[in-house]
């Protein structure tokens, strides 16, 4: 078989798997795509799976903090932006992507743990008309100790796709940062 034919066969075999991995047609598929993007350090993909309203809310929460006169360190560390103008020029997805990338970069140990984590989607509970909560089990190893953690990811329908929402932890993190910046 010629090299070009081998490449074509490999591409045809891999393409459906990639398309399936990126499917957002069900809540479980979207949650799987999101956790896979985080695990494989594809932060732009993770940001693309976020619901547009969640990304807008993220901007609404963090932009004032990073733009604050005492927010230069936050702006640089969490968003890689030297100026408020540079920060404002980012679209919502790019802002969230930089946030994810910074969180993982600031903690290489966490990034390593997440990279080896295994996630099983157990099912979802719907909240009509367009909200779903996916229950998943994550298995990971921390300092040689096996840990199993159950968690929930909330998603909202956007057209025919399901998109991830922000966790409540984000609001708490923002409040802690606000208090630190204003003190």
Long-range contacts (C-beta under 8 A, 24 or more apart in sequence): 24-49, 24-161, 24-162, 24-163, 25-160, 25-161, 25-162, 26-162, 27-124, 27-126, 27-132, 27-133, 27-134, 27-155, 27-162, 28-121, 28-123, 28-124, 28-134, 29-162, 30-134, 30-155, 30-161, 30-162, 30-163, 30-164, 31-121, 31-134, 31-136, 31-153, 31-155, 31-162, 31-164, 32-119, 32-121, 34-153, 34-164, 35-119, 35-136, 35-138, 35-153, 36-119, 38-100, 38-104, 38-114, 39-114, 39-115, 39-117, 39-119, 40-115, 41-104, 41-111, 41-115, 43-97, 43-100, 43-101, 43-104, 44-93, 44-97, 46-97, 46-100, 47-93, 47-94, 47-96, 47-97, 47-100, 48-93, 49-163, 49-164, 50-93, 50-96, 50-163, 50-164, 50-165, 50-166, 51-155, 51-156, 51-158, 51-163, 51-164, 51-165, 52-92, 52-158, 52-163, 53-156, 54-156, 54-163, 54-164, 54-165, 54-166, 55-92, 55-93, 55-95, 55-96, 56-92, 57-166, 58-92, 58-95, 58-96, 58-99, 58-166, 58-170, 59-92, 59-95, 61-170, 61-171, 61-174, 62-95, 62-99, 62-174, 63-87, 63-88, 63-95, 65-174, 65-177, 65-178, 65-181, 68-181, 68-182, 70-181, 70-182, 71-181, 74-177, 74-181, 77-102, 77-106, 78-102, 78-103, 113-140, 113-141, 113-142, 114-140, 116-140, 116-141, 122-150, 130-156, 130-157, 131-155, 131-156, 131-157, 132-156, 132-157, 132-162
